[in-house]
Amino acid sequence: MLTLASKLKRDDGLKGSRTSATASDSTRRVSVRDKLLVKEVAELEANLPCTCKVHFPDPNKLHCFQLTVTPDEGYYQGGKFQFETEVPDAYNMVPPKVKCLTRIWHPNITETGEICLRMLWAFGEFHD
């Protein structure tokens, strides 16, 4: 399946092979994923509960970030849970990959930390 994101990436690759190596990064096209993430990261940061903190190891790569959750109530109260998220190039057609870095027992988290987001994706949590 051809997506707009893969077409933009392919076009950038073709353009890059024709231009000199001194071309700046600012002349490259911004992917659809990155355009969406600029808006969605702003919304995330504005609406993030006080029990959650988001961290971008590289601020120029909005598609890779970490989330720390410290619940203040419920069964997991007092815990500190870290998650790593990577948003693929084909995002909004393909869901983000989320991995729990903290060992935890949860029905939607495997022993190696992979998280099943299919239910959330099916119910539209990642769509407008």
MIDOSE-1310 file (N, C-alpha, C; in nm, 2 decimals, decimal comma, always signed):
residues 128
mltl	+0,08/-0,12/+0,00/+0,00/+0,00/+0,00/+0,09/+0,12/+0,00; +0,06/+0,22/-0,09/+0,13/+0,34/-0,10/+0,07/+0,44/-0,01; +0,14/+0,50/+0,08/+0,09/+0,60/+0,17/+0,16/+0,73/+0,14; +0,10/+0,84/+0,17/+0,16/+0,97/+0,15/+0,29/+0,99/+0,22
askl	+0,30/+0,93/+0,34/+0,43/+0,94/+0,41/+0,54/+0,87/+0,33; +0,51/+0,75/+0,28/+0,61/+0,67/+0,21/+0,65/+0,74/+0,08; +0,55/+0,81/+0,01/+0,58/+0,88/-0,11/+0,67/+1,00/-0,08; +0,64/+1,07/+0,03/+0,72/+1,19/+0,06/+0,86/+1,14/+0,09
krdd	+0,88/+1,03/+0,16/+1,01/+0,98/+0,20/+1,08/+0,94/+0,07; +1,01/+0,87/-0,02/+1,08/+0,83/-0,15/+1,12/+0,95/-0,23; +1,03/+1,05/-0,23/+1,06/+1,18/-0,31/+1,18/+1,25/-0,25; +1,19/+1,25/-0,11/+1,31/+1,31/-0,05/+1,43/+1,23/-0,08
glkg	+1,43/+1,10/-0,09/+1,54/+1,02/-0,13/+1,59/+1,05/-0,27; +1,49/+1,06/-0,36/+1,53/+1,10/-0,50/+1,59/+1,24/-0,51; +1,53/+1,33/-0,44/+1,58/+1,47/-0,44/+1,72/+1,47/-0,38; +1,74/+1,40/-0,27/+1,87/+1,40/-0,20/+1,98/+1,34/-0,29
srts	+1,95/+1,24/-0,38/+2,05/+1,18/-0,46/+2,09/+1,28/-0,58; +2,00/+1,37/-0,61/+2,03/+1,47/-0,72/+2,09/+1,59/-0,67; +2,08/+1,62/-0,54/+2,14/+1,75/-0,49/+2,27/+1,72/-0,43; +2,34/+1,83/-0,40/+2,48/+1,81/-0,34/+2,47/+1,78/-0,20
atas	+2,57/+1,73/-0,14/+2,57/+1,69/+0,00/+2,57/+1,81/+0,09; +2,58/+1,93/+0,04/+2,58/+2,05/+0,12/+2,44/+2,10/+0,15; +2,34/+2,04/+0,09/+2,20/+2,09/+0,10/+2,16/+2,08/+0,25; +2,10/+2,18/+0,30/+2,06/+2,18/+0,44/+1,94/+2,10/+0,47
dstr	+1,92/+2,06/+0,60/+1,81/+1,98/+0,64/+1,68/+2,06/+0,62; +1,69/+2,19/+0,63/+1,57/+2,27/+0,62/+1,50/+2,27/+0,49; +1,57/+2,23/+0,38/+1,51/+2,22/+0,25/+1,44/+2,09/+0,23; +1,45/+1,99/+0,31/+1,38/+1,87/+0,30/+1,24/+1,88/+0,34
rvsv	+1,15/+1,80/+0,28/+1,01/+1,80/+0,32/+0,99/+1,74/+0,45; +0,89/+1,79/+0,52/+0,86/+1,73/+0,65/+0,75/+1,62/+0,63; +0,77/+1,51/+0,69/+0,68/+1,39/+0,67/+0,55/+1,42/+0,73; +0,45/+1,35/+0,68/+0,31/+1,36/+0,73/+0,31/+1,33/+0,88
rdkl	+0,38/+1,22/+0,92/+0,39/+1,18/+1,06/+0,44/+1,30/+1,14; +0,55/+1,37/+1,10/+0,60/+1,48/+1,18/+0,51/+1,59/+1,19; +0,43/+1,62/+1,08/+0,33/+1,73/+1,08/+0,22/+1,70/+1,18; +0,18/+1,57/+1,18/+0,08/+1,53/+1,28/+0,13/+1,54/+1,42
lvke	+0,25/+1,49/+1,44/+0,31/+1,49/+1,58/+0,33/+1,63/+1,64; +0,36/+1,73/+1,56/+0,38/+1,86/+1,61/+0,25/+1,90/+1,68; +0,14/+1,88/+1,62/+0,01/+1,92/+1,67/-0,02/+1,83/+1,79; +0,00/+1,70/+1,78/-0,04/+1,60/+1,88/+0,05/+1,61/+2,01
vael	+0,17/+1,64/+1,99/+0,26/+1,65/+2,11/+0,22/+1,78/+2,18; +0,19/+1,89/+2,12/+0,14/+2,01/+2,18/+0,02/+1,98/+2,27; -0,08/+1,90/+2,21/-0,20/+1,86/+2,28/-0,17/+1,77/+2,40; -0,07/+1,68/+2,38/-0,03/+1,59/+2,48/+0,02/+1,66/+2,60
eanl	+0,12/+1,75/+2,58/+0,18/+1,83/+2,68/+0,08/+1,92/+2,75; -0,02/+1,97/+2,68/-0,12/+2,06/+2,74/-0,22/+1,99/+2,83; -0,24/+1,86/+2,80/-0,34/+1,78/+2,87/-0,29/+1,67/+2,96; -0,16/+1,66/+2,97/-0,10/+1,55/+3,05/-0,13/+1,57/+3,20
pctc	-0,18/+1,46/+3,26/-0,20/+1,47/+3,40/-0,08/+1,49/+3,48; -0,09/+1,54/+3,60/+0,03/+1,57/+3,69/+0,10/+1,44/+3,73; +0,04/+1,32/+3,71/+0,10/+1,20/+3,74/+0,18/+1,14/+3,63; +0,19/+1,21/+3,52/+0,27/+1,17/+3,40/+0,37/+1,28/+3,36
kvhf	+0,48/+1,23/+3,31/+0,58/+1,32/+3,26/+0,63/+1,26/+3,13; +0,64/+1,35/+3,03/+0,69/+1,30/+2,90/+0,83/+1,36/+2,88; +0,92/+1,28/+2,81/+1,06/+1,32/+2,79/+1,10/+1,29/+2,65; +1,15/+1,38/+2,58/+1,20/+1,36/+2,44/+1,36/+1,36/+2,45
pdpn	+1,42/+1,25/+2,44/+1,57/+1,24/+2,44/+1,63/+1,33/+2,33; +1,57/+1,34/+2,22/+1,61/+1,43/+2,11/+1,49/+1,51/+2,07; +1,49/+1,64/+2,10/+1,37/+1,73/+2,07/+1,35/+1,74/+1,92; +1,44/+1,70/+1,84/+1,42/+1,71/+1,69/+1,35/+1,58/+1,64
klhc	+1,33/+1,48/+1,73/+1,27/+1,36/+1,69/+1,15/+1,33/+1,78; +1,04/+1,40/+1,74/+0,91/+1,38/+1,81/+0,85/+1,24/+1,81; +0,90/+1,16/+1,72/+0,85/+1,03/+1,70/+0,91/+0,93/+1,80; +1,00/+0,97/+1,88/+1,06/+0,88/+1,98/+1,06/+0,95/+2,12
fqlt	+0,98/+0,90/+2,21/+0,98/+0,97/+2,34/+0,95/+0,87/+2,45; +0,97/+0,91/+2,57/+0,95/+0,83/+2,69/+0,84/+0,89/+2,78; +0,77/+0,81/+2,84/+0,66/+0,86/+2,93/+0,68/+0,79/+3,07; +0,67/+0,87/+3,18/+0,68/+0,81/+3,31/+0,55/+0,84/+3,38
vtpd	+0,49/+0,73/+3,43/+0,36/+0,74/+3,50/+0,38/+0,70/+3,65; +0,34/+0,79/+3,74/+0,34/+0,76/+3,88/+0,20/+0,78/+3,94; +0,12/+0,67/+3,94/-0,01/+0,68/+3,99/-0,02/+0,72/+4,13; -0,12/+0,80/+4,16/-0,14/+0,85/+4,30/-0,26/+0,79/+4,37
egyy	-0,32/+0,69/+4,30/-0,43/+0,61/+4,36/-0,44/+0,48/+4,29; -0,52/+0,39/+4,34/-0,55/+0,26/+4,28/-0,44/+0,16/+4,32; -0,45/+0,04/+4,25/-0,36/-0,07/+4,28/-0,22/-0,04/+4,26; -0,19/+0,04/+4,16/-0,05/+0,07/+4,13/+0,00/+0,20/+4,20
qggk	-0,07/+0,25/+4,29/-0,03/+0,37/+4,37/+0,11/+0,36/+4,42; +0,19/+0,46/+4,41/+0,33/+0,46/+4,46/+0,43/+0,40/+4,36; +0,38/+0,35/+4,25/+0,47/+0,29/+4,15/+0,52/+0,39/+4,06; +0,63/+0,36/+3,99/+0,68/+0,45/+3,89/+0,70/+0,36/+3,76
fqfe	+0,63/+0,39/+3,66/+0,63/+0,30/+3,54/+0,68/+0,38/+3,42; +0,78/+0,33/+3,35/+0,83/+0,40/+3,23/+0,80/+0,33/+3,10; +0,76/+0,41/+3,01/+0,72/+0,36/+2,88/+0,80/+0,42/+2,77; +0,83/+0,35/+2,66/+0,90/+0,40/+2,55/+0,81/+0,40/+2,43
tevp	+0,80/+0,51/+2,35/+0,71/+0,51/+2,24/+0,78/+0,55/+2,11; +0,75/+0,47/+2,01/+0,81/+0,50/+1,88/+0,70/+0,51/+1,78; +0,68/+0,62/+1,71/+0,58/+0,64/+1,61/+0,63/+0,61/+1,47; +0,58/+0,51/+1,40/+0,63/+0,47/+1,27/+0,61/+0,58/+1,16
dayn	+0,68/+0,57/+1,05/+0,66/+0,66/+0,94/+0,52/+0,66/+0,88; +0,46/+0,54/+0,89/+0,32/+0,53/+0,83/+0,21/+0,57/+0,92; +0,25/+0,64/+1,04/+0,15/+0,69/+1,13/+0,06/+0,79/+1,05; -0,05/+0,78/+1,06/-0,17/+0,76/+1,12/-0,24/+0,64/+1,07
mvpp	-0,18/+0,56/+0,98/-0,23/+0,44/+0,93/-0,18/+0,32/+1,01; -0,07/+0,33/+1,08/-0,01/+0,23/+1,16/+0,00/+0,28/+1,31; -0,04/+0,21/+1,41/-0,03/+0,26/+1,55/+0,12/+0,27/+1,60; +0,14/+0,35/+1,70/+0,27/+0,37/+1,76/+0,31/+0,24/+1,83
kvkc	+0,44/+0,21/+1,84/+0,49/+0,10/+1,91/+0,52/+0,15/+2,05; +0,46/+0,09/+2,15/+0,48/+0,13/+2,29/+0,54/+0,01/+2,37; +0,64/+0,03/+2,45/+0,70/-0,07/+2,53/+0,71/-0,03/+2,67; +0,67/-0,11/+2,76/+0,69/-0,08/+2,90/+0,82/-0,12/+2,95
ltri	+0,90/-0,03/+3,00/+1,04/-0,06/+3,04/+1,04/-0,11/+3,19; +0,93/-0,09/+3,26/+0,93/-0,14/+3,40/+0,86/-0,27/+3,40; +0,91/-0,37/+3,47/+0,85/-0,50/+3,49/+0,72/-0,48/+3,57; +0,61/-0,53/+3,51/+0,48/-0,51/+3,57/+0,39/-0,62/+3,52
whpn	+0,29/-0,66/+3,60/+0,19/-0,76/+3,56/+0,07/-0,68/+3,52; +0,03/-0,70/+3,39/-0,09/-0,63/+3,34/-0,13/-0,72/+3,22; -0,26/-0,74/+3,20/-0,31/-0,83/+3,10/-0,27/-0,78/+2,96; -0,25/-0,65/+2,94/-0,21/-0,60/+2,80/-0,06/-0,58/+2,79
itet	+0,02/-0,62/+2,88/+0,16/-0,60/+2,87/+0,23/-0,74/+2,88; +0,31/-0,77/+2,79/+0,38/-0,90/+2,79/+0,50/-0,90/+2,89; +0,56/-1,02/+2,91/+0,67/-1,03/+3,00/+0,79/-0,94/+2,95; +0,80/-0,92/+2,82/+0,91/-0,84/+2,76/+0,88/-0,70/+2,75
geic	+0,76/-0,66/+2,79/+0,72/-0,51/+2,79/+0,64/-0,47/+2,67; +0,62/-0,56/+2,57/+0,53/-0,51/+2,46/+0,39/-0,49/+2,50; +0,33/-0,39/+2,44/+0,19/-0,35/+2,48/+0,10/-0,37/+2,37; -0,01/-0,43/+2,39/-0,12/-0,45/+2,29/-0,20/-0,33/+2,29
lrml	-0,19/-0,25/+2,18/-0,27/-0,13/+2,16/-0,38/-0,15/+2,06; -0,40/-0,27/+2,01/-0,50/-0,30/+1,91/-0,64/-0,26/+1,96; -0,67/-0,28/+2,08/-0,81/-0,24/+2,13/-0,82/-0,09/+2,13; -0,72/-0,02/+2,17/-0,72/+0,13/+2,17/-0,73/+0,18/+2,03
wafg	-0,65/+0,12/+1,94/-0,65/+0,16/+1,80/-0,79/+0,14/+1,74; -0,85/+0,03/+1,77/-0,98/-0,01/+1,71/-1,09/+0,09/+1,75; -1,08/+0,14/+1,87/-1,18/+0,23/+1,93/-1,15/+0,37/+1,90; -1,04/+0,40/+1,82/-1,02/+0,54/+1,77/-0,94/+0,63/+1,87
efhd	-0,88/+0,57/+1,96/-0,80/+0,66/+2,06/-0,69/+0,74/+1,98; -0,64/+0,69/+1,87/-0,53/+0,75/+1,80/-0,58/+0,82/+1,68; -0,71/+0,84/+1,66/-0,76/+0,91/+1,54/-0,84/+1,03/+1,59; -0,85/+1,13/+1,50/-0,94/+1,25/+1,53/-1,08/+1,22/+1,50
